[in-house]
């Protein structure tokens, strides 16, 4: 299984926070974020490098990043 992470404006886009799964289909990360709207993307390690993606089931900010309201 390739590594999966989340990153965003809450960490300056320069830290990858690992995603964990107990069943292989639902992934999560536990982060302490201040209240507000946070932009984020999911990062997947692939044989060709890192693949930055959004989740189509989440809100988007400007069409490029997901939005998370805390």
mmCIF file of the N, C-alpha and C atoms, coordinates in Angstrom:
data_MODEL
# 
_entry.id   MODEL 
# 
loop_
_atom_site.group_PDB 
_atom_site.id 
_atom_site.type_symbol 
_atom_site.label_atom_id 
_atom_site.label_alt_id 
_atom_site.label_comp_id 
_atom_site.label_asym_id 
_atom_site.label_entity_id 
_atom_site.label_seq_id 
_atom_site.pdbx_PDB_ins_code 
_atom_site.Cartn_x 
_atom_site.Cartn_y 
_atom_site.Cartn_z 
_atom_site.occupancy 
_atom_site.B_iso_or_equiv 
_atom_site.pdbx_formal_charge 
_atom_site.auth_seq_id 
_atom_site.auth_comp_id 
_atom_site.auth_asym_id 
_atom_site.auth_atom_id 
_atom_site.pdbx_PDB_model_num 
ATOM 1   N N  . UNK A 1 1  ? 0.838   -1.186 0.000  1.00 0.00 ? 1  UNK A N  1 
ATOM 2   C CA . UNK A 1 1  ? 0.000   0.000  0.000  1.00 0.00 ? 1  UNK A CA 1 
ATOM 3   C C  . UNK A 1 1  ? 0.879   1.243  0.000  1.00 0.00 ? 1  UNK A C  1 
ATOM 4   N N  . UNK A 1 2  ? 0.547   2.175  -0.856 1.00 0.00 ? 2  UNK A N  1 
ATOM 5   C CA . UNK A 1 2  ? 1.304   3.412  -0.935 1.00 0.00 ? 2  UNK A CA 1 
ATOM 6   C C  . UNK A 1 2  ? 0.876   4.353  0.186  1.00 0.00 ? 2  UNK A C  1 
ATOM 7   N N  . UNK A 1 3  ? 1.816   5.160  0.662  1.00 0.00 ? 3  UNK A N  1 
ATOM 8   C CA . UNK A 1 3  ? 1.542   6.085  1.766  1.00 0.00 ? 3  UNK A CA 1 
ATOM 9   C C  . UNK A 1 3  ? 0.552   7.157  1.329  1.00 0.00 ? 3  UNK A C  1 
ATOM 10  N N  . UNK A 1 4  ? -0.303  7.567  2.263  1.00 0.00 ? 4  UNK A N  1 
ATOM 11  C CA . UNK A 1 4  ? -1.299  8.596  2.010  1.00 0.00 ? 4  UNK A CA 1 
ATOM 12  C C  . UNK A 1 4  ? -1.233  9.622  3.129  1.00 0.00 ? 4  UNK A C  1 
ATOM 13  N N  . UNK A 1 5  ? -1.364  10.900 2.749  1.00 0.00 ? 5  UNK A N  1 
ATOM 14  C CA . UNK A 1 5  ? -1.213  12.000 3.703  1.00 0.00 ? 5  UNK A CA 1 
ATOM 15  C C  . UNK A 1 5  ? -2.267  13.070 3.446  1.00 0.00 ? 5  UNK A C  1 
ATOM 16  N N  . UNK A 1 6  ? -2.357  14.006 4.386  1.00 0.00 ? 6  UNK A N  1 
ATOM 17  C CA . UNK A 1 6  ? -3.130  15.226 4.208  1.00 0.00 ? 6  UNK A CA 1 
ATOM 18  C C  . UNK A 1 6  ? -2.208  16.393 4.562  1.00 0.00 ? 6  UNK A C  1 
ATOM 19  N N  . UNK A 1 7  ? -2.366  17.494 3.842  1.00 0.00 ? 7  UNK A N  1 
ATOM 20  C CA . UNK A 1 7  ? -1.629  18.718 4.115  1.00 0.00 ? 7  UNK A CA 1 
ATOM 21  C C  . UNK A 1 7  ? -2.533  19.899 3.792  1.00 0.00 ? 7  UNK A C  1 
ATOM 22  N N  . UNK A 1 8  ? -2.145  21.091 4.209  1.00 0.00 ? 8  UNK A N  1 
ATOM 23  C CA . UNK A 1 8  ? -2.992  22.245 3.927  1.00 0.00 ? 8  UNK A CA 1 
ATOM 24  C C  . UNK A 1 8  ? -2.408  23.538 4.436  1.00 0.00 ? 8  UNK A C  1 
ATOM 25  N N  . UNK A 1 9  ? -3.235  24.577 4.353  1.00 0.00 ? 9  UNK A N  1 
ATOM 26  C CA . UNK A 1 9  ? -2.779  25.895 4.803  1.00 0.00 ? 9  UNK A CA 1 
ATOM 27  C C  . UNK A 1 9  ? -2.581  25.946 6.313  1.00 0.00 ? 9  UNK A C  1 
ATOM 28  N N  . UNK A 1 10 ? -3.133  24.988 7.037  1.00 0.00 ? 10 UNK A N  1 
ATOM 29  C CA . UNK A 1 10 ? -2.976  24.924 8.499  1.00 0.00 ? 10 UNK A CA 1 
ATOM 30  C C  . UNK A 1 10 ? -1.548  24.596 8.914  1.00 0.00 ? 10 UNK A C  1 
ATOM 31  N N  . UNK A 1 11 ? -0.723  24.103 7.979  1.00 0.00 ? 11 UNK A N  1 
ATOM 32  C CA . UNK A 1 11 ? 0.682   23.800 8.280  1.00 0.00 ? 11 UNK A CA 1 
ATOM 33  C C  . UNK A 1 11 ? 1.615   24.431 7.244  1.00 0.00 ? 11 UNK A C  1 
ATOM 34  N N  . UNK A 1 12 ? 1.098   25.428 6.524  1.00 0.00 ? 12 UNK A N  1 
ATOM 35  C CA . UNK A 1 12 ? 1.906   26.095 5.516  1.00 0.00 ? 12 UNK A CA 1 
ATOM 36  C C  . UNK A 1 12 ? 2.174   25.242 4.290  1.00 0.00 ? 12 UNK A C  1 
ATOM 37  N N  . UNK A 1 13 ? 1.412   24.187 4.103  1.00 0.00 ? 13 UNK A N  1 
ATOM 38  C CA . UNK A 1 13 ? 1.545   23.262 2.977  1.00 0.00 ? 13 UNK A CA 1 
ATOM 39  C C  . UNK A 1 13 ? 2.895   22.546 2.968  1.00 0.00 ? 13 UNK A C  1 
ATOM 40  N N  . UNK A 1 14 ? 3.632   22.584 4.070  1.00 0.00 ? 14 UNK A N  1 
ATOM 41  C CA . UNK A 1 14 ? 4.975   21.992 4.057  1.00 0.00 ? 14 UNK A CA 1 
ATOM 42  C C  . UNK A 1 14 ? 5.133   20.797 5.002  1.00 0.00 ? 14 UNK A C  1 
ATOM 43  N N  . UNK A 1 15 ? 4.032   20.284 5.542  1.00 0.00 ? 15 UNK A N  1 
ATOM 44  C CA . UNK A 1 15 ? 4.086   19.070 6.365  1.00 0.00 ? 15 UNK A CA 1 
ATOM 45  C C  . UNK A 1 15 ? 3.069   18.074 5.830  1.00 0.00 ? 15 UNK A C  1 
ATOM 46  N N  . UNK A 1 16 ? 3.456   16.816 5.796  1.00 0.00 ? 16 UNK A N  1 
ATOM 47  C CA . UNK A 1 16 ? 2.549   15.747 5.394  1.00 0.00 ? 16 UNK A CA 1 
ATOM 48  C C  . UNK A 1 16 ? 2.125   14.982 6.637  1.00 0.00 ? 16 UNK A C  1 
ATOM 49  N N  . UNK A 1 17 ? 0.833   14.983 6.914  1.00 0.00 ? 17 UNK A N  1 
ATOM 50  C CA . UNK A 1 17 ? 0.280   14.288 8.077  1.00 0.00 ? 17 UNK A CA 1 
ATOM 51  C C  . UNK A 1 17 ? -0.267  12.941 7.602  1.00 0.00 ? 17 UNK A C  1 
ATOM 52  N N  . UNK A 1 18 ? 0.248   11.839 8.140  1.00 0.00 ? 18 UNK A N  1 
ATOM 53  C CA . UNK A 1 18 ? -0.170  10.512 7.674  1.00 0.00 ? 18 UNK A CA 1 
ATOM 54  C C  . UNK A 1 18 ? -1.653  10.250 7.891  1.00 0.00 ? 18 UNK A C  1 
ATOM 55  N N  . UNK A 1 19 ? -2.250  9.565  6.928  1.00 0.00 ? 19 UNK A N  1 
ATOM 56  C CA . UNK A 1 19 ? -3.613  9.072  7.054  1.00 0.00 ? 19 UNK A CA 1 
ATOM 57  C C  . UNK A 1 19 ? -3.542  7.611  7.469  1.00 0.00 ? 19 UNK A C  1 
ATOM 58  N N  . UNK A 1 20 ? -4.413  7.212  8.374  1.00 0.00 ? 20 UNK A N  1 
ATOM 59  C CA . UNK A 1 20 ? -4.436  5.847  8.893  1.00 0.00 ? 20 UNK A CA 1 
ATOM 60  C C  . UNK A 1 20 ? -5.762  5.191  8.557  1.00 0.00 ? 20 UNK A C  1 
ATOM 61  N N  . UNK A 1 21 ? -5.729  3.890  8.371  1.00 0.00 ? 21 UNK A N  1 
ATOM 62  C CA . UNK A 1 21 ? -6.940  3.145  8.080  1.00 0.00 ? 21 UNK A CA 1 
ATOM 63  C C  . UNK A 1 21 ? -6.958  1.855  8.891  1.00 0.00 ? 21 UNK A C  1 
ATOM 64  N N  . UNK A 1 22 ? -8.122  1.545  9.440  1.00 0.00 ? 22 UNK A N  1 
ATOM 65  C CA . UNK A 1 22 ? -8.258  0.276  10.155 1.00 0.00 ? 22 UNK A CA 1 
ATOM 66  C C  . UNK A 1 22 ? -8.872  -0.796 9.260  1.00 0.00 ? 22 UNK A C  1 
ATOM 67  N N  . UNK A 1 23 ? -9.509  -0.357 8.155  1.00 0.00 ? 23 UNK A N  1 
ATOM 68  C CA . UNK A 1 23 ? -10.176 -1.337 7.288  1.00 0.00 ? 23 UNK A CA 1 
ATOM 69  C C  . UNK A 1 23 ? -9.736  -1.247 5.829  1.00 0.00 ? 23 UNK A C  1 
ATOM 70  N N  . UNK A 1 24 ? -8.850  -0.324 5.483  1.00 0.00 ? 24 UNK A N  1 
ATOM 71  C CA . UNK A 1 24 ? -8.352  -0.214 4.122  1.00 0.00 ? 24 UNK A CA 1 
ATOM 72  C C  . UNK A 1 24 ? -9.184  0.633  3.190  1.00 0.00 ? 24 UNK A C  1 
ATOM 73  N N  . UNK A 1 25 ? -10.350 1.115  3.650  1.00 0.00 ? 25 UNK A N  1 
ATOM 74  C CA . UNK A 1 25 ? -11.177 1.934  2.762  1.00 0.00 ? 25 UNK A CA 1 
ATOM 75  C C  . UNK A 1 25 ? -11.521 3.300  3.353  1.00 0.00 ? 25 UNK A C  1 
ATOM 76  N N  . UNK A 1 26 ? -11.516 3.440  4.663  1.00 0.00 ? 26 UNK A N  1 
ATOM 77  C CA . UNK A 1 26 ? -11.799 4.710  5.309  1.00 0.00 ? 26 UNK A CA 1 
ATOM 78  C C  . UNK A 1 26 ? -10.533 5.173  6.011  1.00 0.00 ? 26 UNK A C  1 
ATOM 79  N N  . UNK A 1 27 ? -10.048 6.358  5.624  1.00 0.00 ? 27 UNK A N  1 
ATOM 80  C CA . UNK A 1 27 ? -8.797  6.875  6.165  1.00 0.00 ? 27 UNK A CA 1 
ATOM 81  C C  . UNK A 1 27 ? -9.072  8.098  7.022  1.00 0.00 ? 27 UNK A C  1 
ATOM 82  N N  . UNK A 1 28 ? -8.236  8.301  8.042  1.00 0.00 ? 28 UNK A N  1 
ATOM 83  C CA . UNK A 1 28 ? -8.413  9.447  8.925  1.00 0.00 ? 28 UNK A CA 1 
ATOM 84  C C  . UNK A 1 28 ? -7.067  9.931  9.454  1.00 0.00 ? 28 UNK A C  1 
ATOM 85  N N  . UNK A 1 29 ? -7.082  11.154 9.939  1.00 0.00 ? 29 UNK A N  1 
ATOM 86  C CA . UNK A 1 29 ? -5.928  11.753 10.607 1.00 0.00 ? 29 UNK A CA 1 
ATOM 87  C C  . UNK A 1 29 ? -6.476  12.577 11.756 1.00 0.00 ? 29 UNK A C  1 
ATOM 88  N N  . UNK A 1 30 ? -5.747  12.628 12.829 1.00 0.00 ? 30 UNK A N  1 
ATOM 89  C CA . UNK A 1 30 ? -6.165  13.436 13.974 1.00 0.00 ? 30 UNK A CA 1 
ATOM 90  C C  . UNK A 1 30 ? -5.258  14.648 14.062 1.00 0.00 ? 30 UNK A C  1 
ATOM 91  N N  . UNK A 1 31 ? -5.852  15.828 13.834 1.00 0.00 ? 31 UNK A N  1 
ATOM 92  C CA . UNK A 1 31 ? -5.111  17.085 13.852 1.00 0.00 ? 31 UNK A CA 1 
ATOM 93  C C  . UNK A 1 31 ? -5.821  18.068 14.768 1.00 0.00 ? 31 UNK A C  1 
ATOM 94  N N  . UNK A 1 32 ? -5.067  18.865 15.478 1.00 0.00 ? 32 UNK A N  1 
ATOM 95  C CA . UNK A 1 32 ? -5.640  19.927 16.303 1.00 0.00 ? 32 UNK A CA 1 
ATOM 96  C C  . UNK A 1 32 ? -5.598  21.215 15.488 1.00 0.00 ? 32 UNK A C  1 
ATOM 97  N N  . UNK A 1 33 ? -6.767  21.651 15.016 1.00 0.00 ? 33 UNK A N  1 
ATOM 98  C CA . UNK A 1 33 ? -6.859  22.834 14.164 1.00 0.00 ? 33 UNK A CA 1 
ATOM 99  C C  . UNK A 1 33 ? -7.671  23.911 14.861 1.00 0.00 ? 33 UNK A C  1 
ATOM 100 N N  . UNK A 1 34 ? -7.286  25.169 14.686 1.00 0.00 ? 34 UNK A N  1 
ATOM 101 C CA . UNK A 1 34 ? -8.089  26.247 15.256 1.00 0.00 ? 34 UNK A CA 1 
ATOM 102 C C  . UNK A 1 34 ? -9.395  26.397 14.486 1.00 0.00 ? 34 UNK A C  1 
ATOM 103 N N  . UNK A 1 35 ? -10.402 27.020 15.095 1.00 0.00 ? 35 UNK A N  1 
ATOM 104 C CA . UNK A 1 35 ? -11.668 27.231 14.394 1.00 0.00 ? 35 UNK A CA 1 
ATOM 105 C C  . UNK A 1 35 ? -11.461 28.053 13.121 1.00 0.00 ? 35 UNK A C  1 
ATOM 106 N N  . UNK A 1 36 ? -12.272 27.743 12.116 1.00 0.00 ? 36 UNK A N  1 
ATOM 107 C CA . UNK A 1 36 ? -12.216 28.483 10.858 1.00 0.00 ? 36 UNK A CA 1 
ATOM 108 C C  . UNK A 1 36 ? -12.263 27.545 9.668  1.00 0.00 ? 36 UNK A C  1 
ATOM 109 N N  . UNK A 1 37 ? -12.067 28.122 8.487  1.00 0.00 ? 37 UNK A N  1 
ATOM 110 C CA . UNK A 1 37 ? -12.045 27.346 7.253  1.00 0.00 ? 37 UNK A CA 1 
ATOM 111 C C  . UNK A 1 37 ? -10.599 27.057 6.900  1.00 0.00 ? 37 UNK A C  1 
ATOM 112 N N  . UNK A 1 38 ? -10.303 25.801 6.636  1.00 0.00 ? 38 UNK A N  1 
ATOM 113 C CA . UNK A 1 38 ? -8.949  25.378 6.291  1.00 0.00 ? 38 UNK A CA 1 
ATOM 114 C C  . UNK A 1 38 ? -8.958  24.760 4.899  1.00 0.00 ? 38 UNK A C  1 
ATOM 115 N N  . UNK A 1 39 ? -7.934  25.081 4.106  1.00 0.00 ? 39 UNK A N  1 
ATOM 116 C CA . UNK A 1 39 ? -7.768  24.477 2.795  1.00 0.00 ? 39 UNK A CA 1 
ATOM 117 C C  . UNK A 1 39 ? -6.860  23.263 2.939  1.00 0.00 ? 39 UNK A C  1 
ATOM 118 N N  . UNK A 1 40 ? -7.170  22.198 2.180  1.00 0.00 ? 40 UNK A N  1 
ATOM 119 C CA . UNK A 1 40 ? -6.352  20.995 2.289  1.00 0.00 ? 40 UNK A CA 1 
ATOM 120 C C  . UNK A 1 40 ? -6.353  20.217 0.984  1.00 0.00 ? 40 UNK A C  1 
ATOM 121 N N  . UNK A 1 41 ? -5.373  19.334 0.878  1.00 0.00 ? 41 UNK A N  1 
ATOM 122 C CA . UNK A 1 41 ? -5.288  18.368 -0.214 1.00 0.00 ? 41 UNK A CA 1 
ATOM 123 C C  . UNK A 1 41 ? -4.776  17.055 0.358  1.00 0.00 ? 41 UNK A C  1 
ATOM 124 N N  . UNK A 1 42 ? -5.056  15.994 -0.385 1.00 0.00 ? 42 UNK A N  1 
ATOM 125 C CA . UNK A 1 42 ? -4.577  14.673 -0.028 1.00 0.00 ? 42 UNK A CA 1 
ATOM 126 C C  . UNK A 1 42 ? -3.391  14.351 -0.923 1.00 0.00 ? 42 UNK A C  1 
ATOM 127 N N  . UNK A 1 43 ? -2.367  13.750 -0.330 1.00 0.00 ? 43 UNK A N  1 
ATOM 128 C CA . UNK A 1 43 ? -1.127  13.456 -1.050 1.00 0.00 ? 43 UNK A CA 1 
ATOM 129 C C  . UNK A 1 43 ? -0.899  11.952 -1.018 1.00 0.00 ? 43 UNK A C  1 
ATOM 130 N N  . UNK A 1 44 ? -0.664  11.387 -2.194 1.00 0.00 ? 44 UNK A N  1 
ATOM 131 C CA . UNK A 1 44 ? -0.430  9.954  -2.338 1.00 0.00 ? 44 UNK A CA 1 
ATOM 132 C C  . UNK A 1 44 ? 0.971   9.739  -2.886 1.00 0.00 ? 44 UNK A C  1 
ATOM 133 N N  . UNK A 1 45 ? 1.724   8.888  -2.222 1.00 0.00 ? 45 UNK A N  1 
ATOM 134 C CA . UNK A 1 45 ? 3.039   8.501  -2.732 1.00 0.00 ? 45 UNK A CA 1 
ATOM 135 C C  . UNK A 1 45 ? 2.829   7.471  -3.835 1.00 0.00 ? 45 UNK A C  1 
ATOM 136 N N  . UNK A 1 46 ? 3.381   7.717  -4.988 1.00 0.00 ? 46 UNK A N  1 
ATOM 137 C CA . UNK A 1 46 ? 3.273   6.783  -6.109 1.00 0.00 ? 46 UNK A CA 1 
ATOM 138 C C  . UNK A 1 46 ? 4.681   6.427  -6.572 1.00 0.00 ? 46 UNK A C  1 
ATOM 139 N N  . UNK A 1 47 ? 4.825   5.423  -7.391 1.00 0.00 ? 47 UNK A N  1 
ATOM 140 C CA . UNK A 1 47 ? 6.159   5.093  -7.910 1.00 0.00 ? 47 UNK A CA 1 
ATOM 141 C C  . UNK A 1 47 ? 6.787   6.248  -8.694 1.00 0.00 ? 47 UNK A C  1 
ATOM 142 N N  . UNK A 1 48 ? 5.956   7.152  -9.202 1.00 0.00 ? 48 UNK A N  1 
ATOM 143 C CA . UNK A 1 48 ? 6.455   8.288  -9.987 1.00 0.00 ? 48 UNK A CA 1 
ATOM 144 C C  . UNK A 1 48 ? 6.568   9.578  -9.191 1.00 0.00 ? 48 UNK A C  1 
ATOM 145 N N  . UNK A 1 49 ? 6.374   9.537  -7.886 1.00 0.00 ? 49 UNK A N  1 
ATOM 146 C CA . UNK A 1 49 ? 6.444   10.741 -7.056 1.00 0.00 ? 49 UNK A CA 1 
ATOM 147 C C  . UNK A 1 49 ? 5.144   10.966 -6.311 1.00 0.00 ? 49 UNK A C  1 
ATOM 148 N N  . UNK A 1 50 ? 4.927   12.189 -5.901 1.00 0.00 ? 50 UNK A N  1 
ATOM 149 C CA . UNK A 1 50 ? 3.728   12.535 -5.123 1.00 0.00 ? 50 UNK A CA 1 
ATOM 150 C C  . UNK A 1 50 ? 2.599   13.006 -6.026 1.00 0.00 ? 50 UNK A C  1 
ATOM 151 N N  . UNK A 1 51 ? 1.407   12.523 -5.728 1.00 0.00 ? 51 UNK A N  1 
ATOM 152 C CA . UNK A 1 51 ? 0.202   12.887 -6.459 1.00 0.00 ? 51 UNK A CA 1 
ATOM 153 C C  . UNK A 1 51 ? -0.716  13.638 -5.495 1.00 0.00 ? 51 UNK A C  1 
ATOM 154 N N  . UNK A 1 52 ? -0.918  14.930 -5.738 1.00 0.00 ? 52 UNK A N  1 
ATOM 155 C CA . UNK A 1 52 ? -1.753  15.781 -4.885 1.00 0.00 ? 52 UNK A CA 1 
ATOM 156 C C  . UNK A 1 52 ? -3.175  15.769 -5.447 1.00 0.00 ? 52 UNK A C  1 
ATOM 157 N N  . UNK A 1 53 ? -4.145  15.443 -4.583 1.00 0.00 ? 53 UNK A N  1 
ATOM 158 C CA . UNK A 1 53 ? -5.530  15.307 -5.035 1.00 0.00 ? 53 UNK A CA 1 
ATOM 159 C C  . UNK A 1 53 ? -6.505  16.004 -4.091 1.00 0.00 ? 53 UNK A C  1 
ATOM 160 N N  . UNK A 1 54 ? -7.677  16.304 -4.630 1.00 0.00 ? 54 UNK A N  1 
ATOM 161 C CA . UNK A 1 54 ? -8.798  16.746 -3.806 1.00 0.00 ? 54 UNK A CA 1 
ATOM 162 C C  . UNK A 1 54 ? -9.785  15.598 -3.703 1.00 0.00 ? 54 UNK A C  1 
ATOM 163 N N  . UNK A 1 55 ? -10.714 15.722 -2.767 1.00 0.00 ? 55 UNK A N  1 
ATOM 164 C CA . UNK A 1 55 ? -11.771 14.734 -2.587 1.00 0.00 ? 55 UNK A CA 1 
ATOM 165 C C  . UNK A 1 55 ? -13.048 15.338 -3.155 1.00 0.00 ? 55 UNK A C  1 
ATOM 166 N N  . UNK A 1 56 ? -13.624 14.706 -4.162 1.00 0.00 ? 56 UNK A N  1 
ATOM 167 C CA . UNK A 1 56 ? -14.801 15.262 -4.837 1.00 0.00 ? 56 UNK A CA 1 
ATOM 168 C C  . UNK A 1 56 ? -16.041 15.306 -3.946 1.00 0.00 ? 56 UNK A C  1 
ATOM 169 N N  . UNK A 1 57 ? -16.036 14.607 -2.820 1.00 0.00 ? 57 UNK A N  1 
ATOM 170 C CA . UNK A 1 57 ? -17.192 14.643 -1.929 1.00 0.00 ? 57 UNK A CA 1 
ATOM 171 C C  . UNK A 1 57 ? -17.093 15.750 -0.876 1.00 0.00 ? 57 UNK A C  1 
ATOM 172 N N  . UNK A 1 58 ? -15.983 16.508 -0.903 1.00 0.00 ? 58 UNK A N  1 
ATOM 173 C CA . UNK A 1 58 ? -15.804 17.618 0.040  1.00 0.00 ? 58 UNK A CA 1 
ATOM 174 C C  . UNK A 1 58 ? -15.973 18.952 -0.670 1.00 0.00 ? 58 UNK A C  1 
ATOM 175 N N  . UNK A 1 59 ? -16.282 19.988 0.092  1.00 0.00 ? 59 UNK A N  1 
ATOM 176 C CA . UNK A 1 59 ? -16.377 21.336 -0.462 1.00 0.00 ? 59 UNK A CA 1 
ATOM 177 C C  . UNK A 1 59 ? -15.014 21.771 -1.001 1.00 0.00 ? 59 UNK A C  1 
ATOM 178 N N  . UNK A 1 60 ? -15.050 22.649 -2.004 1.00 0.00 ? 60 UNK A N  1 
ATOM 179 C CA . UNK A 1 60 ? -13.814 23.192 -2.566 1.00 0.00 ? 60 UNK A CA 1 
ATOM 180 C C  . UNK A 1 60 ? -13.767 24.694 -2.343 1.00 0.00 ? 60 UNK A C  1 
ATOM 181 N N  . UNK A 1 61 ? -12.540 25.228 -2.283 1.00 0.00 ? 61 UNK A N  1 
ATOM 182 C CA . UNK A 1 61 ? -12.371 26.659 -2.064 1.00 0.00 ? 61 UNK A CA 1 
ATOM 183 C C  . UNK A 1 61 ? -12.396 27.416 -3.379 1.00 0.00 ? 61 UNK A C  1 
ATOM 184 N N  . UNK A 1 62 ? -11.406 27.205 -4.193 1.00 0.00 ? 62 UNK A N  1 
ATOM 185 C CA . UNK A 1 62 ? -11.273 27.933 -5.446 1.00 0.00 ? 62 UNK A CA 1 
ATOM 186 C C  . UNK A 1 62 ? -11.188 26.982 -6.633 1.00 0.00 ? 62 UNK A C  1 
ATOM 187 N N  . UNK A 1 63 ? -11.664 25.770 -6.437 1.00 0.00 ? 63 UNK A N  1 
ATOM 188 C CA . UNK A 1 63 ? -11.572 24.770 -7.475 1.00 0.00 ? 63 UNK A CA 1 
ATOM 189 C C  . UNK A 1 63 ? -10.278 23.982 -7.441 1.00 0.00 ? 63 UNK A C  1 
ATOM 190 N N  . UNK A 1 64 ? -9.366  24.362 -6.557 1.00 0.00 ? 64 UNK A N  1 
ATOM 191 C CA . UNK A 1 64 ? -8.081  23.675 -6.486 1.00 0.00 ? 64 UNK A CA 1 
ATOM 192 C C  . UNK A 1 64 ? -7.861  22.946 -5.173 1.00 0.00 ? 64 UNK A C  1 
ATOM 193 N N  . UNK A 1 65 ? -8.526  23.355 -4.092 1.00 0.00 ? 65 UNK A N  1 
ATOM 194 C CA . UNK A 1 65 ? -8.310  22.774 -2.775 1.00 0.00 ? 65 UNK A CA 1 
ATOM 195 C C  . UNK A 1 65 ? -9.645  22.436 -2.124 1.00 0.00 ? 65 UNK A C  1 
ATOM 196 N N  . UNK A 1 66 ? -9.626  21.433 -1.251 1.00 0.00 ? 66 UNK A N  1 
ATOM 197 C CA . UNK A 1 66 ? -10.795 21.144 -0.448 1.00 0.00 ? 66 UNK A CA 1 
ATOM 198 C C  . UNK A 1 66 ? -10.877 22.135 0.706  1.00 0.00 ? 66 UNK A C  1 
ATOM 199 N N  . UNK A 1 67 ? -12.094 22.341 1.190  1.00 0.00 ? 67 UNK A N  1 
ATOM 200 C CA . UNK A 1 67 ? -12.331 23.239 2.313  1.00 0.00 ? 67 UNK A CA 1 
ATOM 201 C C  . UNK A 1 67 ? -12.882 22.434 3.479  1.00 0.00 ? 67 UNK A C  1 
ATOM 202 N N  . UNK A 1 68 ? -12.358 22.710 4.666  1.00 0.00 ? 68 UNK A N  1 
ATOM 203 C CA . UNK A 1 68 ? -12.808 22.048 5.887  1.00 0.00 ? 68 UNK A CA 1 
ATOM 204 C C  . UNK A 1 68 ? -13.150 23.115 6.906  1.00 0.00 ? 68 UNK A C  1 
ATOM 205 N N  . UNK A 1 69 ? -14.381 23.118 7.397  1.00 0.00 ? 69 UNK A N  1 
ATOM 206 C CA . UNK A 1 69 ? -14.814 24.066 8.423  1.00 0.00 ? 69 UNK A CA 1 
ATOM 207 C C  . UNK A 1 69 ? -14.675 23.403 9.781  1.00 0.00 ? 69 UNK A C  1 
ATOM 208 N N  . UNK A 1 70 ? -13.899 24.026 10.662 1.00 0.00 ? 70 UNK A N  1 
ATOM 209 C CA . UNK A 1 70 ? -13.682 23.520 12.016 1.00 0.00 ? 70 UNK A CA 1 
ATOM 210 C C  . UNK A 1 70 ? -14.431 24.411 12.980 1.00 0.00 ? 70 UNK A C  1 
# 
